[in-house]
Amino acid sequence: MKLPLSTIPIGVLLAEDDQDDRFFFKKAIDALTFQIQFKAVEDGQELMEYLLGNSAMLPNVLFLDYNMPRKNGFECLLAIKLNPKLQALPVIIYSTYVHEEIAELLYENGAHLYIRKTEFAELKNLLNTILTQIAENKFVRPPREKFIFSFLKA
């Protein structure tokens, strides 16, 4: 018997130094119908300490802010992808700004998506899509041309 998606716990880890952005992200997570095990850390150093201390029970996905103190998102991505115990963890860069050169570097080093921070309704819809794909084991890294996801206003 297949369980409904809403009863399958999904581990979501957010690395974000901005308190308001953490609150906004958590609010969007709480608005979804999934059973989610959510954890947030405040900077890259705390992220790496958490991951290395819990490598036997990794989350299903990491949302990683690019600009953080102590260790930035790129440094964390490199450390994750070079560590055999962590390298399978899907990493989604979650940042205020989208820079094409940085996106290229992030993609080349194993990030799954590059998402520009957005409004609540859009974030909620995007999280719903991503977490549904994860729950159904259908979350795959897109080709480079679809790596950057940004809600652009017409």
LINSUL-V306664 format. One record per backbone hydrogen bond with DSSP energy under -1.0 kcal/mol. NH is the residue of the N-H (numbers start at 1). CO is the residue of the C=O. Records with the same first field share a line. If there is no record, write none. Layout:
BEGIN
NH->CO / CO
END
This chain:
BEGIN
7->4
8->5
10->35
12->37
13->61
14->39
15->63
16->41
22->18
23->19
24->20
25->21
26->22
27->23
28->24
29->25
30->26
31->27
32->29
37->10
39->12
41->14
44->69
47->43
48->44
49->45
50->46
51->47
52->48
53->49
57->54
60->11
61->11
62->90
63->13
64->92
65->15
71->69
73->66
76->72
77->73
78->74
79->75
80->76
81->77
82->78
86->83
87->83
89->86
92->62
93->113
94->64
95->115
103->99
104->100
105->101
106->102
107->103
108->104
109->105
110->107
111->106
112->91
114->147
115->93
116->149
117->95
123->119
124->120
125->121
126->122
127->123
128->124
129->125
130->126
131->127
132->128
133->129
134->130
135->131
136->132
137->134
138->133
146->143
147->144
149->114
152->150
END
